[in-house]
Amino acid sequence: MTSDDDRLTADPTDRRAERAARRRSDRQFMGVLLIFAVLFFGIGVVVARQIWKPEPPPVPPAVPTTAPTDPAPPADPTTETTAPTSDPERADPTPGATTTAAPAYDISTRDAIPFESKAAFAQHMKSWRSEEDRWIDARWERYQACVEGNDLTQDRVKRAFLATPRHLFCREKNLGLAYASKYLDIGYGVTISGPHIVARMTNAVNPQPEHRVLEIGTGSGYQAAMLANLCNHVYSIEVIKGLAEETKELYAKLVAEGYDEYQNVHLKTADGYYGWAEHAPFDRILVTCGIDHIPPDLGKQLAPDGIMVIPIGTPGAQRVLVITKKARPDGGFDYPKEDLYPELTGTGGTTFVPFTKEGGGDHFRR
């Protein structure tokens, strides 16, 4: 046992070593304590920033540089649209001379209408357009007759024929004959062409979605409706003002009911003899009234390699001609012709309503 006297008499060197050891221990303790203090301080700062976030200073509202304007009203899809006007002195428009606006509805995006069987077609039309059985049956029967008569040979045109509800373009008095192989009276001294000839004329031109098509003689709107099931740009001219207004109203009604393809039909009340230069050139032109010559402006507005179908001849003895515009090496054009109904060669031909002038009369040469 060490007494106080023993510690007092201990070696001074031992006492210095003991004090040095205590100081080292104290420094180590303070260092550890400092590390913990810094660590806890850092953690506290991070937590505080997460809990308390100062609100950003308010941003003053931007001062408008121009006065606000009301949105433009929606365009009437059935009225004439304006495109860049081609040069009236230009002897023959060429493809690309005008700008074609994007269609309101792209027909190429639509599901294909089945035509392999009546059952598949009927199921499609009931689910798509809620059509009644009587119209489905009548249209399918007329479709079969058109195929057997070689009026329909192109698959795309077959689908367009089946998609077009002819009964909606007839008048109430002859609605029961909507799909009969007959011309039907629609008033104003004109008719809606029979489904077989509309099918064959459309089949002959077979327009593609990107084609620009001109129809002369809108009438009830049936031919333009079939074209709208094939291409995105249909232009149609009717000279009879009252009939043109009726058809325009019908198209507006059908667009509202969901016939989206008819948004791409543009109607104009004018003399179709002079075509529609603002939208030329046209890849396809269909004339649904008879005349004894090719209107010069229609020939000019037809694009190179374009196709025109037109009834040519005197009343009661007309030939429906398929005319192709072919460029010659000298810069001119040839217009080779084929008969749309070669089986009628040697007969009296066909009969169309006359190509009427604006203001009355017709365009037959005297």
Residue pairs with C-beta under 8 A, 6 or more apart in sequence:
75 81
76 252
77 104
77 251
77 252
77 255
77 262
77 263
77 264
77 265
78 248
78 251
78 252
78 255
78 262
78 265
78 266
78 267
79 248
79 266
79 267
80 266
80 267
80 268
81 101
81 266
82 278
83 98
83 99
83 100
83 101
83 278
83 279
84 98
84 99
84 278
85 277
85 278
86 93
86 97
86 98
86 277
86 278
86 280
88 277
90 97
91 300
92 300
92 333
93 277
93 280
93 281
93 300
93 301
93 303
94 281
94 303
94 304
95 281
95 283
95 303
95 304
97 280
97 281
98 278
98 279
98 280
98 281
100 212
100 233
103 232
103 233
103 263
103 264
104 260
104 263
104 264
105 232
105 260
105 261
105 263
105 264
106 209
106 232
107 209
107 228
107 229
107 230
107 231
107 232
107 261
107 264
108 209
108 232
110 261
112 159
113 121
113 124
113 125
113 159
113 162
113 163
114 120
114 121
114 124
115 121
115 143
115 155
115 158
115 159
115 162
118 140
121 136
121 140
121 162
122 133
122 136
122 140
125 131
125 136
125 162
126 136
129 165
129 258
131 165
135 165
135 167
135 178
135 179
138 167
138 178
138 179
139 161
139 162
139 165
139 166
139 179
140 162
141 179
142 179
142 180
142 181
142 195
142 196
143 152
143 158
143 161
143 162
145 181
145 196
146 152
146 161
146 195
146 196
146 199
146 200
147 153
147 158
149 196
150 200
151 196
151 197
151 199
151 200
151 203
152 158
152 161
152 199
152 200
152 203
153 203
154 203
154 206
156 206
156 230
157 199
157 202
157 203
157 206
157 230
159 229
160 202
160 226
160 227
160 229
160 230
161 195
161 199
161 202
161 226
163 229
164 222
164 225
164 226
164 229
165 225
166 178
166 179
166 192
166 195
166 222
167 175
167 178
167 179
168 250
168 254
169 192
169 220
169 221
169 222
169 225
169 250
170 177
170 178
170 184
170 186
170 192
170 220
171 184
171 185
171 186
171 187
173 185
174 184
174 185
177 184
178 184
179 195
180 194
181 194
181 195
181 196
182 194
183 191
183 192
183 193
183 194
184 191
184 192
185 191
186 192
186 219
186 220
186 243
187 243
188 240
188 242
188 243
189 353
190 219
190 240
190 243
190 353
191 219
191 353
192 219
192 220
192 222
193 219
193 222
193 223
193 288
193 352
197 320
197 350
198 222
198 223
198 226
199 226
200 320
200 340
200 341
201 223
201 286
201 288
201 309
201 320
201 340
202 223
202 226
202 227
202 230
202 286
204 307
204 309
204 322
204 340
205 213
205 284
205 286
205 307
205 309
205 322
206 230
207 213
207 227
207 230
207 231
207 283
207 284
208 230
208 231
208 283
209 230
209 231
209 232
210 231
210 232
210 233
211 231
211 233
211 283
211 284
212 231
212 233
212 235
212 279
212 281
212 282
212 283
212 284
213 227
213 231
213 233
213 234
213 235
213 282
213 283
213 284
213 285
213 286
214 235
214 236
214 237
214 275
214 276
214 279
214 280
214 282
214 284
214 285
214 286
214 298
214 301
215 223
215 224
215 227
215 234
215 235
215 236
215 237
215 285
215 286
215 287
215 288
216 236
216 237
216 272
216 273
216 275
216 285
216 286
216 287
216 288
216 289
216 298
216 355
217 223
217 237
217 238
217 239
217 272
217 287
217 288
217 289
217 353
217 355
218 224
218 236
218 237
218 238
218 243
218 244
218 247
218 267
219 238
219 243
219 247
219 288
220 243
220 247
220 250
221 236
221 247
221 250
221 251
221 265
223 236
223 286
223 288
224 234
224 236
224 265
224 267
225 262
225 265
227 234
227 265
227 286
228 234
228 261
228 262
228 264
228 265
229 261
231 264
231 284
232 264
233 264
233 266
233 279
234 264
234 265
234 266
235 266
235 268
235 276
235 279
235 282
236 265
236 266
236 267
236 268
237 267
237 268
237 269
237 270
237 271
237 272
237 275
237 276
238 244
238 247
238 267
238 268
238 269
238 272
239 269
239 270
239 271
239 272
239 356
239 357
239 358
240 356
241 269
244 267
244 268
244 269
245 269
247 267
248 267
251 262
251 265
251 267
254 262
255 262
255 263
266 279
268 276
270 276
270 358
271 357
271 358
272 287
272 289
272 355
273 295
273 297
273 298
273 355
273 357
273 363
274 295
274 297
275 282
275 285
275 295
275 297
275 298
275 300
275 301
276 301
277 297
277 301
280 300
280 301
281 301
281 302
281 303
281 304
281 306
282 301
282 302
282 303
282 306
283 303
283 306
283 307
284 306
284 307
284 308
285 298
285 301
285 302
285 306
285 307
285 308
285 309
285 310
286 308
286 309
286 310
287 298
287 308
287 309
287 310
287 311
287 355
288 311
288 352
289 311
289 352
289 353
289 354
289 355
289 356
290 311
290 312
290 313
290 315
290 318
290 351
290 352
290 353
290 354
290 355
291 310
291 311
291 312
291 354
291 355
291 362
291 363
291 364
292 312
292 313
292 314
292 364
292 365
293 312
293 365
294 308
294 310
294 312
294 323
294 335
295 355
295 363
298 308
298 310
299 308
299 325
299 333
299 335
302 308
302 323
302 325
303 325
304 325
304 326
304 327
304 333
305 324
305 325
305 326
305 327
306 324
306 325
307 322
307 323
307 324
307 325
308 322
308 323
308 324
308 325
309 320
309 321
309 322
309 323
309 340
310 320
310 321
310 323
311 318
311 319
311 320
311 321
311 350
311 352
312 318
312 319
312 320
312 321
313 319
313 349
314 364
315 351
315 354
315 364
316 348
316 349
316 351
317 348
317 349
318 349
318 350
318 351
318 352
319 339
319 340
319 341
319 344
319 349
319 350
320 339
320 340
320 341
320 350
321 337
321 338
321 339
321 340
322 337
322 338
322 339
322 340
323 335
323 336
323 337
324 335
324 336
325 333
325 334
325 335
326 333
326 334
326 335
326 336
327 333
328 334
339 345
341 349
341 350
344 350
354 362
354 363
354 364
355 362
355 363
355 364
356 362
356 363
357 363
